[in-house]
Amino acid sequence: MDYHRVALPGFSVELPTYLQSDPSAAYREGQLQANFGVRVVLVSWQLGGIDGVDRMPATVKSIVDQFSTKRTIELDPARSVQIGGQLATRVDGRFADVSFSFADVTCGSRSVLLGLSGLRDFEQMRDRMYQTFACAPIPADEAELVAVAKATAGSVPIGIDDPATLSGWRRVDDDPVTLTITNNKVVAMFASMPTEQATDGKAIVPQLVAGGTFVQTGSTSLGNPTALLEIERGTIKSEGEVSHASVTRWTCDDRTVVGVVMTANVVDRDAATPWLAKLRCARPEDPPLPLVK
């Protein structure tokens, strides 16, 4: 196998020579991919933080499902590693005789996903890719991305009036677009999006939960007559697993903030639903949310 260094926007990596750089690739997000049967080489980059060890297995499974031809997929535990001196999350696995490995690597305000599957030469290609990755963020482009992220997400999409509202909650990652928090019983995700995209739970869920499908089973209204919060209850199916969920949205000037609460059992879901009514749109004068990682 012959390799060469491929320069991509703000980073580079050594890849097989049949993969060539795209001079027109955008800094914010892009993808380089080659498929030869079960041999797949993937490099993609996007704005936001890396998937943590809790989310990375689902990300990898959704990718591998596309070329595993419905064979049983085995995943090793996700682990935090260093790749090119950058914090990364790595998942290895296999299906039939095919091995694969994916790593989500921090690179400035973006994450870079490196992925590979194959039979022959797999380990050599995997090690070459991980060992040669070099992150070199471009300051001007980084500054522009940060500005876009803040304008899109309002930096933090939700606000609170009582700090006790977030007691026991912690932040899951540093994604500048989606705020994901947990209290170890439920996971709550919040993001800002154009109002026309936030019409109901079926429209919201796939944009916050990758590959998720929401089935509504009920609804409730919380708050007071002048500030009612409509909350849809139901289930979310993602990557073959079903979670109980509540979905809602807040109208915030020219945008809509959407929220999804997910948990493994209906009791915790119902306990967390009234908590949503304690949240509101973020305001410019709000102090930082009292969250730790």
Disulfide bonds with the S-S distance in Angstrom:
Cys107-Cys135 2.16
Cys252-Cys281 1.88
